[in-house]
Each structure stands twice: as structure tokens, then as C-alpha cells.
Amino acid sequence: MPADCPWRCAGGEFEGRVVYTFDKLATQLYGCVNALSIPAVGVAGVSTINIINREYPELFKHLMRERSELLLQMTHIFHSLVVV
């Protein structure tokens, strides 16, 4: 995270104030256009894999369809790691 990030913490205490909502932070500051989040819940806790890119929405959807089998495999592997 950048040093000037409004969410940084010092000594476990919240420091600063939230200036951006997540969508504004992602789109305006980092240029993210599309995102896919794969959540998993298990004994180890809650985790997520995030796939984020700057491609046009049509291209992103095409890539998701083209790689759907790989995404499904990643989801199963990720879930098995978190659940164990």
C-alpha cells in the first residue's frame, strides 16, 4: 500500500481518515476497471482471491468465459486450502 494511503495503521491504531470509498480508490487512484472476487470460508478464516484488470469490460468478460475452466479449478484449489 502506498505510504500516503488513508488506511495505514500505526501501533495497531487506525490512523487518518477514509478519504476514498473502495470503488473510488480502485478506479480513480489505481485505474482498475474490472474485478472478480473468489471468496472462501473455512476453519482458517475467510479469504479471497481478487483478479483485477484495466481491460475494457467486453474484453474482461471474454477472458472470463475463455478461462472459466481455469477459474473453476483455481476456486476449488483455493477453497480446499482455506477449508483445511
N, C-alpha and C positions, 0 to 999 in steps of 0.2 A: 504494500500500500504506500502511496506517496507520503512523504513526511508532512505535507500540509493537509492531509486527509482530515476532515472534520470528525471522524470516528476514532481517532487514535486514543489510546489509553495510557495513563501514567500511574504506576503503582497500583494497578487494579481499579483505579477510579476513572469514571467517564470524564473525558476532557473535551472542552469545546462544546459546540452545539451542532446538531444535524442541520446542515445547510441545504443539502440535496436529498430528494427522495431517491430511492434506489434506481427507478427508471430514468430520472434525470441524470444521476451520476453515471449510469451506464451509457446512456445515449449521448449526452452533451459533453461529458468530460472524456470518456474513453471511446466514443464513436461506435458503440455496439448497436447493431440493428436487429439481430435475431438471436434468440436463445432457446435452448432446450434443456430442461432440468430433469434428471432421473433420480428420484428420491428412493431411499431405502431405510427401513426401520428395523432394528434388531436389538439383541442383548447389549451390543456395544454402543448403542445410541442411535441417533438419527444422522444420516449422511446424505450427501447429494453430489452427483456429477453434473457439472454445468458445461454445456457446449455453446459457445458464444462466437458470433462472427459479424463481419461488416458487409456481407454479400446482400444483394437485392433479395427481397422476400421470395420472389419466384425461384431464384437460384437456390436459396436455402431450402425451400420445400422440395425441390427436385433432388438435392443432395440427401435430404432425409428419406425420401422414397427410395432412392438408389441404394442407400446404405442401411435400409431398415433391418435387414437380417443381422448385420454387424451391430447395430444399436441394440437389438434384442439380445444378442449374445453378451454384449457389454453389461446390459441391465441384469442378466442372470448372474454373471460373474460378480458384479458389484454387490448385488443383493446377498449372494452366498458369503461374501467376505464380511459384510456387516452383521448378518444374522448369526454367524458362528460365534 
